[in-house]
Amino acid sequence: MNINIPQGTPEYAADGVGMQTNAWGMKLLLGSHRPDNSALDGRIVAAMSPQTTKALLLVLKRQVEHFE
């Protein structure tokens, strides 16, 4: 798959993942842990429908299987 990332798009390093789910979808939070591990400082929030969440799950699963 070819992905076009526009020039100037910010990139962030993330060492933590969080998520919130409800009947209408999911919010995926990527960020960094605080030094005392009390919370996750969110950098990116991606809101997704249940269908997109399932598609992301399948893509990530395939990537992990390929990596292993």
N, C-alpha and C positions, 0 to 999 in steps of 0.2 A: 504494500500500500504506500502510496506517495502522500506525504503530509507536508503541506505548505505552511511554514511558520514565518509570519511576516517579520521583516527586519525590525529590531527594536523591541520585540516581545520580551518581557522580563523573564528570567529564569531564577528559580529558587531551589535551594537544597532543602530536603525534608528528611527528618529522621523520626518522624512520628505521623501516625494516621489516626483519625477519629471519624466516626460517622454517626449520623442521626437518621433514623428511619421512621416512617409513618405510612399510613394507607395510600398516600398519594405519591410517594417516592422516597428519595434518599438524598442526604447532603453528605458529601465526602470532604473531609477536612484534612489538608496536608500542612504540616508545620514543623516546628522545632520544640523539643522538650525544654522546659526551664531547668536550670541547674539543680534545683531541689526536687525535680520531678513532680511538682504539685499540679501542673497543668500543661496543656499544649498551647503554645502560641501559634495560632492559625495564620497561615500566609495565603492559602488558596482554598476557596470553598466552591465546590462544583455541585450544583443541584441537578438531580436526574430523575427521570420518570422510572417507574418499575421496569419498563421494557429496556431502557438504556442501561439501568443498573445490571440487568441480567446479561446484556450484551457485553458490558465491561467485565463482568465476572468470567464469562467464557473466554474473552480475549486474554485476560490475565492468567487464567488457568493454562491456556495453551502456551503462553510465553514461559511460564514457570516449568511446564513439562519439557519444553524445548531446551531450556537452560539446564535442567537436570540431566 
